[in-house]
Amino acid sequence: MGKGIEQPLVEQVFNSSNNLSDNIGVGLTLTKAILKQHGGKLTINGEPGKGTYVRIQIPFQ
């Protein structure tokens, strides 16, 4: 299991300009944008020492 991410840093994972590599974070940013276009949602909750949880919600029609 990973170390977990502090909650104040969560939004930064969606901004690829905050990362050392241009490729890191692009996938999450793109995924979040696509989900939003379809009425869905991507949320990340992290707790240091316990891990990080990513939730993808897609509306059922």
Predicted model as a PDB file, atoms N, CA, C, CB and O in Angstrom, pLDDT in the B-factor column:
MODEL        1                                                                  
ATOM      1  N   MET A   1       0.848  -1.169   0.000  1.00 59.00           N  
ATOM      2  CA  MET A   1       0.000   0.000   0.000  1.00 59.00           C  
ATOM      3  C   MET A   1       0.898   1.238   0.000  1.00 59.00           C  
ATOM      4  CB  MET A   1      -0.967  -0.005   1.223  1.00 59.00           C  
ATOM      5  O   MET A   1       1.986   1.236   0.576  1.00 59.00           O  
ATOM      6  N   GLY A   2       0.421   2.280  -0.652  1.00 68.00           N  
ATOM      7  CA  GLY A   2       1.174   3.529  -0.724  1.00 68.00           C  
ATOM      8  C   GLY A   2       1.130   4.301   0.585  1.00 68.00           C  
ATOM      9  O   GLY A   2       0.493   3.886   1.554  1.00 68.00           O  
ATOM     10  N   LYS A   3       1.815   5.423   0.591  1.00 82.00           N  
ATOM     11  CA  LYS A   3       1.908   6.260   1.787  1.00 82.00           C  
ATOM     12  C   LYS A   3       0.670   7.104   2.020  1.00 82.00           C  
ATOM     13  CB  LYS A   3       3.105   7.156   1.691  1.00 82.00           C  
ATOM     14  O   LYS A   3       0.359   7.450   3.159  1.00 82.00           O  
ATOM     15  N   GLY A   4      -0.035   7.436   0.956  1.00 84.00           N  
ATOM     16  CA  GLY A   4      -1.195   8.320   1.087  1.00 84.00           C  
ATOM     17  C   GLY A   4      -0.785   9.755   0.812  1.00 84.00           C  
ATOM     18  O   GLY A   4       0.378  10.124   0.971  1.00 84.00           O  
ATOM     19  N   ILE A   5      -1.749  10.556   0.399  1.00 83.00           N  
ATOM     20  CA  ILE A   5      -1.493  11.951   0.077  1.00 83.00           C  
ATOM     21  C   ILE A   5      -2.278  12.828   1.039  1.00 83.00           C  
ATOM     22  CB  ILE A   5      -1.868  12.265  -1.394  1.00 83.00           C  
ATOM     23  O   ILE A   5      -3.413  12.512   1.394  1.00 83.00           O  
ATOM     24  N   GLU A   6      -1.676  13.920   1.453  1.00 84.00           N  
ATOM     25  CA  GLU A   6      -2.377  14.844   2.343  1.00 84.00           C  
ATOM     26  C   GLU A   6      -3.496  15.526   1.565  1.00 84.00           C  
ATOM     27  CB  GLU A   6      -1.398  15.898   2.945  1.00 84.00           C  
ATOM     28  O   GLU A   6      -3.302  15.924   0.417  1.00 84.00           O  
ATOM     29  N   GLN A   7      -4.658  15.661   2.182  1.00 81.00           N  
ATOM     30  CA  GLN A   7      -5.844  16.182   1.503  1.00 81.00           C  
ATOM     31  C   GLN A   7      -5.623  17.565   0.865  1.00 81.00           C  
ATOM     32  CB  GLN A   7      -6.989  16.259   2.484  1.00 81.00           C  
ATOM     33  O   GLN A   7      -6.144  17.796  -0.226  1.00 81.00           O  
ATOM     34  N   PRO A   8      -4.884  18.489   1.484  1.00 80.00           N  
ATOM     35  CA  PRO A   8      -4.670  19.783   0.821  1.00 80.00           C  
ATOM     36  C   PRO A   8      -3.910  19.679  -0.502  1.00 80.00           C  
ATOM     37  CB  PRO A   8      -3.922  20.703   1.745  1.00 80.00           C  
ATOM     38  O   PRO A   8      -3.961  20.602  -1.315  1.00 80.00           O  
ATOM     39  N   LEU A   9      -3.218  18.583  -0.724  1.00 82.00           N  
ATOM     40  CA  LEU A   9      -2.449  18.408  -1.958  1.00 82.00           C  
ATOM     41  C   LEU A   9      -3.237  17.726  -3.070  1.00 82.00           C  
ATOM     42  CB  LEU A   9      -1.210  17.612  -1.672  1.00 82.00           C  
ATOM     43  O   LEU A   9      -2.759  17.638  -4.201  1.00 82.00           O  
ATOM     44  N   VAL A  10      -4.432  17.247  -2.763  1.00 79.00           N  
ATOM     45  CA  VAL A  10      -5.211  16.463  -3.728  1.00 79.00           C  
ATOM     46  C   VAL A  10      -5.466  17.222  -5.026  1.00 79.00           C  
ATOM     47  CB  VAL A  10      -6.535  16.053  -3.112  1.00 79.00           C  
ATOM     48  O   VAL A  10      -5.244  16.667  -6.102  1.00 79.00           O  
ATOM     49  N   GLU A  11      -5.919  18.459  -4.963  1.00 76.00           N  
ATOM     50  CA  GLU A  11      -6.222  19.211  -6.191  1.00 76.00           C  
ATOM     51  C   GLU A  11      -4.982  19.404  -7.059  1.00 76.00           C  
ATOM     52  CB  GLU A  11      -6.823  20.573  -5.841  1.00 76.00           C  
ATOM     53  O   GLU A  11      -5.095  19.549  -8.276  1.00 76.00           O  
ATOM     54  N   GLN A  12      -3.817  19.407  -6.452  1.00 78.00           N  
ATOM     55  CA  GLN A  12      -2.588  19.592  -7.222  1.00 78.00           C  
ATOM     56  C   GLN A  12      -2.295  18.414  -8.144  1.00 78.00           C  
ATOM     57  CB  GLN A  12      -1.419  19.805  -6.285  1.00 78.00           C  
ATOM     58  O   GLN A  12      -1.583  18.583  -9.133  1.00 78.00           O  
ATOM     59  N   VAL A  13      -2.820  17.228  -7.854  1.00 78.00           N  
ATOM     60  CA  VAL A  13      -2.557  16.084  -8.728  1.00 78.00           C  
ATOM     61  C   VAL A  13      -3.243  16.239 -10.077  1.00 78.00           C  
ATOM     62  CB  VAL A  13      -3.015  14.794  -8.063  1.00 78.00           C  
ATOM     63  O   VAL A  13      -2.883  15.559 -11.037  1.00 78.00           O  
ATOM     64  N   PHE A  14      -4.233  17.134 -10.157  1.00 73.00           N  
ATOM     65  CA  PHE A  14      -4.920  17.375 -11.423  1.00 73.00           C  
ATOM     66  C   PHE A  14      -4.248  18.468 -12.250  1.00 73.00           C  
ATOM     67  CB  PHE A  14      -6.362  17.748 -11.164  1.00 73.00           C  
ATOM     68  O   PHE A  14      -4.673  18.741 -13.373  1.00 73.00           O  
ATOM     69  N   ASN A  15      -3.225  19.085 -11.720  1.00 71.00           N  
ATOM     70  CA  ASN A  15      -2.529  20.153 -12.416  1.00 71.00           C  
ATOM     71  C   ASN A  15      -1.144  19.660 -12.819  1.00 71.00           C  
ATOM     72  CB  ASN A  15      -2.431  21.427 -11.532  1.00 71.00           C  
ATOM     73  O   ASN A  15      -0.231  19.627 -11.993  1.00 71.00           O  
ATOM     74  N   SER A  16      -0.985  19.277 -14.080  1.00 60.00           N  
ATOM     75  CA  SER A  16       0.278  18.689 -14.540  1.00 60.00           C  
ATOM     76  C   SER A  16       1.442  19.668 -14.459  1.00 60.00           C  
ATOM     77  CB  SER A  16       0.131  18.197 -15.963  1.00 60.00           C  
ATOM     78  O   SER A  16       2.593  19.233 -14.456  1.00 60.00           O  
ATOM     79  N   SER A  17       1.186  20.983 -14.392  1.00 62.00           N  
ATOM     80  CA  SER A  17       2.281  21.949 -14.308  1.00 62.00           C  
ATOM     81  C   SER A  17       2.952  21.926 -12.933  1.00 62.00           C  
ATOM     82  CB  SER A  17       1.765  23.354 -14.612  1.00 62.00           C  
ATOM     83  O   SER A  17       4.041  22.474 -12.764  1.00 62.00           O  
ATOM     84  N   ASN A  18       2.304  21.296 -11.957  1.00 55.00           N  
ATOM     85  CA  ASN A  18       2.904  21.181 -10.620  1.00 55.00           C  
ATOM     86  C   ASN A  18       3.788  19.957 -10.482  1.00 55.00           C  
ATOM     87  CB  ASN A  18       1.821  21.138  -9.567  1.00 55.00           C  
ATOM     88  O   ASN A  18       4.399  19.755  -9.433  1.00 55.00           O  
ATOM     89  N   ASN A  19       3.868  19.133 -11.522  1.00 53.00           N  
ATOM     90  CA  ASN A  19       4.617  17.887 -11.449  1.00 53.00           C  
ATOM     91  C   ASN A  19       5.963  18.012 -12.133  1.00 53.00           C  
ATOM     92  CB  ASN A  19       3.824  16.756 -12.069  1.00 53.00           C  
ATOM     93  O   ASN A  19       6.171  18.886 -12.975  1.00 53.00           O  
ATOM     94  N   LEU A  20       6.866  17.134 -11.762  1.00 49.00           N  
ATOM     95  CA  LEU A  20       8.208  17.154 -12.337  1.00 49.00           C  
ATOM     96  C   LEU A  20       8.208  16.734 -13.799  1.00 49.00           C  
ATOM     97  CB  LEU A  20       9.129  16.249 -11.545  1.00 49.00           C  
ATOM     98  O   LEU A  20       9.018  17.226 -14.585  1.00 49.00           O  
ATOM     99  N   SER A  21       7.333  15.852 -14.163  1.00 55.00           N  
ATOM    100  CA  SER A  21       7.236  15.378 -15.539  1.00 55.00           C  
ATOM    101  C   SER A  21       5.919  15.857 -16.136  1.00 55.00           C  
ATOM    102  CB  SER A  21       7.344  13.826 -15.607  1.00 55.00           C  
ATOM    103  O   SER A  21       4.888  15.837 -15.462  1.00 55.00           O  
ATOM    104  N   ASP A  22       5.946  16.286 -17.391  1.00 54.00           N  
ATOM    105  CA  ASP A  22       4.728  16.771 -18.036  1.00 54.00           C  
ATOM    106  C   ASP A  22       3.669  15.680 -18.172  1.00 54.00           C  
ATOM    107  CB  ASP A  22       5.056  17.335 -19.403  1.00 54.00           C  
ATOM    108  O   ASP A  22       2.488  15.988 -18.328  1.00 54.00           O  
ATOM    109  N   ASN A  23       4.070  14.422 -18.116  1.00 56.00           N  
ATOM    110  CA  ASN A  23       3.125  13.327 -18.302  1.00 56.00           C  
ATOM    111  C   ASN A  23       2.399  12.940 -17.022  1.00 56.00           C  
ATOM    112  CB  ASN A  23       3.839  12.132 -18.850  1.00 56.00           C  
ATOM    113  O   ASN A  23       1.345  12.307 -17.081  1.00 56.00           O  
ATOM    114  N   ILE A  24       2.941  13.305 -15.876  1.00 54.00           N  
ATOM    115  CA  ILE A  24       2.309  12.942 -14.612  1.00 54.00           C  
ATOM    116  C   ILE A  24       1.131  13.867 -14.368  1.00 54.00           C  
ATOM    117  CB  ILE A  24       3.321  13.014 -13.437  1.00 54.00           C  
ATOM    118  O   ILE A  24       1.274  15.086 -14.462  1.00 54.00           O  
ATOM    119  N   GLY A  25      -0.009  13.319 -14.062  1.00 61.00           N  
ATOM    120  CA  GLY A  25      -1.187  14.126 -13.777  1.00 61.00           C  
ATOM    121  C   GLY A  25      -2.076  14.367 -14.983  1.00 61.00           C  
ATOM    122  O   GLY A  25      -3.246  14.714 -14.826  1.00 61.00           O  
ATOM    123  N   VAL A  26      -1.541  14.190 -16.184  1.00 74.00           N  
ATOM    124  CA  VAL A  26      -2.332  14.421 -17.392  1.00 74.00           C  
ATOM    125  C   VAL A  26      -3.474  13.414 -17.474  1.00 74.00           C  
ATOM    126  CB  VAL A  26      -1.445  14.331 -18.651  1.00 74.00           C  
ATOM    127  O   VAL A  26      -4.593  13.778 -17.835  1.00 74.00           O  
ATOM    128  N   GLY A  27      -3.211  12.183 -17.151  1.00 80.00           N  
ATOM    129  CA  GLY A  27      -4.247  11.146 -17.203  1.00 80.00           C  
ATOM    130  C   GLY A  27      -5.401  11.434 -16.254  1.00 80.00           C  
ATOM    131  O   GLY A  27      -6.566  11.277 -16.621  1.00 80.00           O  
ATOM    132  N   LEU A  28      -5.081  11.854 -15.039  1.00 83.00           N  
ATOM    133  CA  LEU A  28      -6.132  12.180 -14.071  1.00 83.00           C  
ATOM    134  C   LEU A  28      -6.920  13.408 -14.509  1.00 83.00           C  
ATOM    135  CB  LEU A  28      -5.528  12.413 -12.682  1.00 83.00           C  
ATOM    136  O   LEU A  28      -8.141  13.455 -14.361  1.00 83.00           O  
ATOM    137  N   THR A  29      -6.219  14.401 -15.047  1.00 84.00           N  
ATOM    138  CA  THR A  29      -6.885  15.614 -15.518  1.00 84.00           C  
ATOM    139  C   THR A  29      -7.840  15.287 -16.656  1.00 84.00           C  
ATOM    140  CB  THR A  29      -5.851  16.659 -15.972  1.00 84.00           C  
ATOM    141  O   THR A  29      -8.975  15.764 -16.674  1.00 84.00           O  
ATOM    142  N   LEU A  30      -7.393  14.488 -17.590  1.00 87.00           N  
ATOM    143  CA  LEU A  30      -8.215  14.098 -18.732  1.00 87.00           C  
ATOM    144  C   LEU A  30      -9.408  13.248 -18.280  1.00 87.00           C  
ATOM    145  CB  LEU A  30      -7.368  13.326 -19.760  1.00 87.00           C  
ATOM    146  O   LEU A  30     -10.532  13.458 -18.734  1.00 87.00           O  
ATOM    147  N   THR A  31      -9.161  12.308 -17.401  1.00 89.00           N  
ATOM    148  CA  THR A  31     -10.234  11.451 -16.890  1.00 89.00           C  
ATOM    149  C   THR A  31     -11.301  12.275 -16.176  1.00 89.00           C  
ATOM    150  CB  THR A  31      -9.664  10.392 -15.938  1.00 89.00           C  
ATOM    151  O   THR A  31     -12.495  12.060 -16.385  1.00 89.00           O  
ATOM    152  N   LYS A  32     -10.878  13.211 -15.338  1.00 89.00           N  
ATOM    153  CA  LYS A  32     -11.824  14.056 -14.610  1.00 89.00           C  
ATOM    154  C   LYS A  32     -12.666  14.896 -15.579  1.00 89.00           C  
ATOM    155  CB  LYS A  32     -11.073  14.974 -13.625  1.00 89.00           C  
ATOM    156  O   LYS A  32     -13.870  15.055 -15.380  1.00 89.00           O  
ATOM    157  N   ALA A  33     -12.030  15.431 -16.625  1.00 91.00           N  
ATOM    158  CA  ALA A  33     -12.743  16.252 -17.610  1.00 91.00           C  
ATOM    159  C   ALA A  33     -13.779  15.428 -18.380  1.00 91.00           C  
ATOM    160  CB  ALA A  33     -11.748  16.889 -18.591  1.00 91.00           C  
ATOM    161  O   ALA A  33     -14.897  15.893 -18.600  1.00 91.00           O  
ATOM    162  N   ILE A  34     -13.420  14.225 -18.785  1.00 93.00           N  
ATOM    163  CA  ILE A  34     -14.341  13.361 -19.531  1.00 93.00           C  
ATOM    164  C   ILE A  34     -15.527  12.969 -18.656  1.00 93.00           C  
ATOM    165  CB  ILE A  34     -13.612  12.098 -20.042  1.00 93.00           C  
ATOM    166  O   ILE A  34     -16.674  13.007 -19.100  1.00 93.00           O  
ATOM    167  N   LEU A  35     -15.244  12.593 -17.416  1.00 94.00           N  
ATOM    168  CA  LEU A  35     -16.329  12.232 -16.502  1.00 94.00           C  
ATOM    169  C   LEU A  35     -17.282  13.403 -16.286  1.00 94.00           C  
ATOM    170  CB  LEU A  35     -15.762  11.765 -15.159  1.00 94.00           C  
ATOM    171  O   LEU A  35     -18.499  13.221 -16.276  1.00 94.00           O  
ATOM    172  N   LYS A  36     -16.732  14.601 -16.113  1.00 94.00           N  
ATOM    173  CA  LYS A  36     -17.561  15.786 -15.898  1.00 94.00           C  
ATOM    174  C   LYS A  36     -18.467  16.055 -17.096  1.00 94.00           C  
ATOM    175  CB  LYS A  36     -16.680  17.005 -15.623  1.00 94.00           C  
ATOM    176  O   LYS A  36     -19.622  16.443 -16.921  1.00 94.00           O  
ATOM    177  N   GLN A  37     -17.956  15.854 -18.310  1.00 94.00           N  
ATOM    178  CA  GLN A  37     -18.746  16.055 -19.521  1.00 94.00           C  
ATOM    179  C   GLN A  37     -19.948  15.117 -19.581  1.00 94.00           C  
ATOM    180  CB  GLN A  37     -17.876  15.856 -20.749  1.00 94.00           C  
ATOM    181  O   GLN A  37     -20.959  15.427 -20.211  1.00 94.00           O  
ATOM    182  N   HIS A  38     -19.826  13.974 -18.924  1.00 94.00           N  
ATOM    183  CA  HIS A  38     -20.888  12.975 -18.953  1.00 94.00           C  
ATOM    184  C   HIS A  38     -21.677  12.938 -17.644  1.00 94.00           C  
ATOM    185  CB  HIS A  38     -20.302  11.605 -19.241  1.00 94.00           C  
ATOM    186  O   HIS A  38     -22.411  11.986 -17.381  1.00 94.00           O  
ATOM    187  N   GLY A  39     -21.521  13.976 -16.834  1.00 96.00           N  
ATOM    188  CA  GLY A  39     -22.274  14.046 -15.585  1.00 96.00           C  
ATOM    189  C   GLY A  39     -21.673  13.234 -14.453  1.00 96.00           C  
ATOM    190  O   GLY A  39     -22.312  13.039 -13.419  1.00 96.00           O  
ATOM    191  N   GLY A  40     -20.458  12.763 -14.639  1.00 96.00           N  
ATOM    192  CA  GLY A  40     -19.800  11.954 -13.621  1.00 96.00           C  
ATOM    193  C   GLY A  40     -18.859  12.768 -12.760  1.00 96.00           C  
ATOM    194  O   GLY A  40     -18.805  13.995 -12.853  1.00 96.00           O  
ATOM    195  N   LYS A  41     -18.125  12.071 -11.928  1.00 94.00           N  
ATOM    196  CA  LYS A  41     -17.284  12.734 -10.951  1.00 94.00           C  
ATOM    197  C   LYS A  41     -16.094  11.852 -10.599  1.00 94.00           C  
ATOM    198  CB  LYS A  41     -18.088  13.083  -9.695  1.00 94.00           C  
ATOM    199  O   LYS A  41     -16.219  10.628 -10.543  1.00 94.00           O  
ATOM    200  N   LEU A  42     -14.944  12.469 -10.361  1.00 92.00           N  
ATOM    201  CA  LEU A  42     -13.753  11.774  -9.881  1.00 92.00           C  
ATOM    202  C   LEU A  42     -13.309  12.484  -8.611  1.00 92.00           C  
ATOM    203  CB  LEU A  42     -12.605  11.753 -10.967  1.00 92.00           C  
ATOM    204  O   LEU A  42     -13.038  13.684  -8.630  1.00 92.00           O  
ATOM    205  N   THR A  43     -13.236  11.759  -7.527  1.00 91.00           N  
ATOM    206  CA  THR A  43     -12.796  12.339  -6.267  1.00 91.00           C  
ATOM    207  C   THR A  43     -11.636  11.536  -5.710  1.00 91.00           C  
ATOM    208  CB  THR A  43     -13.952  12.395  -5.254  1.00 91.00           C  
ATOM    209  O   THR A  43     -11.543  10.325  -5.908  1.00 91.00           O  
ATOM    210  N   ILE A  44     -10.758  12.232  -5.012  1.00 89.00           N  
ATOM    211  CA  ILE A  44      -9.605  11.585  -4.387  1.00 89.00           C  
ATOM    212  C   ILE A  44      -9.598  11.958  -2.918  1.00 89.00           C  
ATOM    213  CB  ILE A  44      -8.266  12.001  -5.079  1.00 89.00           C  
ATOM    214  O   ILE A  44      -9.705  13.131  -2.563  1.00 89.00           O  
ATOM    215  N   ASN A  45      -9.470  10.958  -2.071  1.00 89.00           N  
ATOM    216  CA  ASN A  45      -9.342  11.171  -0.632  1.00 89.00           C  
ATOM    217  C   ASN A  45      -8.076  10.474  -0.170  1.00 89.00           C  
ATOM    218  CB  ASN A  45     -10.596  10.643   0.146  1.00 89.00           C  
ATOM    219  O   ASN A  45      -7.891   9.276  -0.389  1.00 89.00           O  
ATOM    220  N   GLY A  46      -7.220  11.232   0.465  1.00 85.00           N  
ATOM    221  CA  GLY A  46      -5.974  10.662   0.948  1.00 85.00           C  
ATOM    222  C   GLY A  46      -5.819  10.825   2.442  1.00 85.00           C  
ATOM    223  O   GLY A  46      -6.272  11.803   3.037  1.00 85.00           O  
ATOM    224  N   GLU A  47      -5.176   9.852   3.024  1.00 85.00           N  
ATOM    225  CA  GLU A  47      -4.880   9.909   4.447  1.00 85.00           C  
ATOM    226  C   GLU A  47      -3.458   9.381   4.640  1.00 85.00           C  
ATOM    227  CB  GLU A  47      -5.925   9.083   5.290  1.00 85.00           C  
ATOM    228  O   GLU A  47      -3.206   8.186   4.483  1.00 85.00           O  
ATOM    229  N   PRO A  48      -2.533  10.280   4.981  1.00 87.00           N  
ATOM    230  CA  PRO A  48      -1.147   9.856   5.150  1.00 87.00           C  
ATOM    231  C   PRO A  48      -1.023   8.658   6.091  1.00 87.00           C  
ATOM    232  CB  PRO A  48      -0.312  11.011   5.674  1.00 87.00           C  
ATOM    233  O   PRO A  48      -1.627   8.623   7.163  1.00 87.00           O  
ATOM    234  N   GLY A  49      -0.239   7.695   5.669  1.00 87.00           N  
ATOM    235  CA  GLY A  49      -0.033   6.490   6.457  1.00 87.00           C  
ATOM    236  C   GLY A  49      -1.070   5.411   6.219  1.00 87.00           C  
ATOM    237  O   GLY A  49      -0.874   4.267   6.630  1.00 87.00           O  
ATOM    238  N   LYS A  50      -2.177   5.753   5.557  1.00 87.00           N  
ATOM    239  CA  LYS A  50      -3.234   4.769   5.314  1.00 87.00           C  
ATOM    240  C   LYS A  50      -3.485   4.529   3.834  1.00 87.00           C  
ATOM    241  CB  LYS A  50      -4.514   5.214   5.973  1.00 87.00           C  
ATOM    242  O   LYS A  50      -3.959   3.456   3.463  1.00 87.00           O  
ATOM    243  N   GLY A  51      -3.180   5.501   2.979  1.00 87.00           N  
ATOM    244  CA  GLY A  51      -3.377   5.320   1.545  1.00 87.00           C  
ATOM    245  C   GLY A  51      -4.240   6.405   0.927  1.00 87.00           C  
ATOM    246  O   GLY A  51      -4.723   7.314   1.602  1.00 87.00           O  
ATOM    247  N   THR A  52      -4.412   6.277  -0.370  1.00 87.00           N  
ATOM    248  CA  THR A  52      -5.204   7.232  -1.134  1.00 87.00           C  
ATOM    249  C   THR A  52      -6.278   6.466  -1.878  1.00 87.00           C  
ATOM    250  CB  THR A  52      -4.318   8.055  -2.116  1.00 87.00           C  
ATOM    251  O   THR A  52      -6.011   5.412  -2.456  1.00 87.00           O  
ATOM    252  N   TYR A  53      -7.487   6.991  -1.865  1.00 88.00           N  
ATOM    253  CA  TYR A  53      -8.619   6.335  -2.492  1.00 88.00           C  
ATOM    254  C   TYR A  53      -9.167   7.217  -3.606  1.00 88.00           C  
ATOM    255  CB  TYR A  53      -9.714   6.020  -1.454  1.00 88.00           C  
ATOM    256  O   TYR A  53      -9.444   8.399  -3.403  1.00 88.00           O  
ATOM    257  N   VAL A  54      -9.318   6.623  -4.783  1.00 89.00           N  
ATOM    258  CA  VAL A  54      -9.857   7.334  -5.928  1.00 89.00           C  
ATOM    259  C   VAL A  54     -11.238   6.763  -6.210  1.00 89.00           C  
ATOM    260  CB  VAL A  54      -8.920   7.213  -7.178  1.00 89.00           C  
ATOM    261  O   VAL A  54     -11.397   5.550  -6.346  1.00 89.00           O  
ATOM    262  N   ARG A  55     -12.244   7.643  -6.299  1.00 93.00           N  
ATOM    263  CA  ARG A  55     -13.609   7.204  -6.561  1.00 93.00           C  
ATOM    264  C   ARG A  55     -14.072   7.807  -7.898  1.00 93.00           C  
ATOM    265  CB  ARG A  55     -14.568   7.622  -5.388  1.00 93.00           C  
ATOM    266  O   ARG A  55     -13.963   9.012  -8.125  1.00 93.00           O  
ATOM    267  N   ILE A  56     -14.576   6.959  -8.747  1.00 94.00           N  
ATOM    268  CA  ILE A  56     -15.146   7.389 -10.019  1.00 94.00           C  
ATOM    269  C   ILE A  56     -16.644   7.105  -9.962  1.00 94.00           C  
ATOM    270  CB  ILE A  56     -14.464   6.659 -11.243  1.00 94.00           C  
ATOM    271  O   ILE A  56     -17.067   5.969  -9.746  1.00 94.00           O  
ATOM    272  N   GLN A  57     -17.443   8.164 -10.162  1.00 95.00           N  
ATOM    273  CA  GLN A  57     -18.894   8.015 -10.156  1.00 95.00           C  
ATOM    274  C   GLN A  57     -19.413   8.336 -11.549  1.00 95.00           C  
ATOM    275  CB  GLN A  57     -19.558   8.937  -9.083  1.00 95.00           C  
ATOM    276  O   GLN A  57     -19.125   9.395 -12.106  1.00 95.00           O  
ATOM    277  N   ILE A  58     -20.180   7.404 -12.101  1.00 94.00           N  
ATOM    278  CA  ILE A  58     -20.752   7.563 -13.435  1.00 94.00           C  
ATOM    279  C   ILE A  58     -22.266   7.422 -13.295  1.00 94.00           C  
ATOM    280  CB  ILE A  58     -20.162   6.506 -14.457  1.00 94.00           C  
ATOM    281  O   ILE A  58     -22.745   6.443 -12.723  1.00 94.00           O  
ATOM    282  N   PRO A  59     -23.024   8.393 -13.813  1.00 92.00           N  
ATOM    283  CA  PRO A  59     -24.475   8.289 -13.688  1.00 92.00           C  
ATOM    284  C   PRO A  59     -25.035   7.134 -14.507  1.00 92.00           C  
ATOM    285  CB  PRO A  59     -25.129   9.588 -14.117  1.00 92.00           C  
ATOM    286  O   PRO A  59     -24.595   6.881 -15.628  1.00 92.00           O  
ATOM    287  N   PHE A  60     -25.997   6.449 -13.940  1.00 87.00           N  
ATOM    288  CA  PHE A  60     -26.670   5.342 -14.621  1.00 87.00           C  
ATOM    289  C   PHE A  60     -27.945   5.894 -15.238  1.00 87.00           C  
ATOM    290  CB  PHE A  60     -26.980   4.151 -13.635  1.00 87.00           C  
ATOM    291  O   PHE A  60     -28.772   6.492 -14.550  1.00 87.00           O  
ATOM    292  N   GLN A  61     -28.097   5.689 -16.541  1.00 75.00           N  
ATOM    293  CA  GLN A  61     -29.284   6.224 -17.217  1.00 75.00           C  
ATOM    294  C   GLN A  61     -30.096   5.125 -17.845  1.00 75.00           C  
ATOM    295  CB  GLN A  61     -28.891   7.238 -18.274  1.00 75.00           C  
ATOM    296  O   GLN A  61     -31.130   5.394 -18.456  1.00 75.00           O  
TER     297      GLN A  61                                                      
ENDMDL                                                                          
END                                                                             
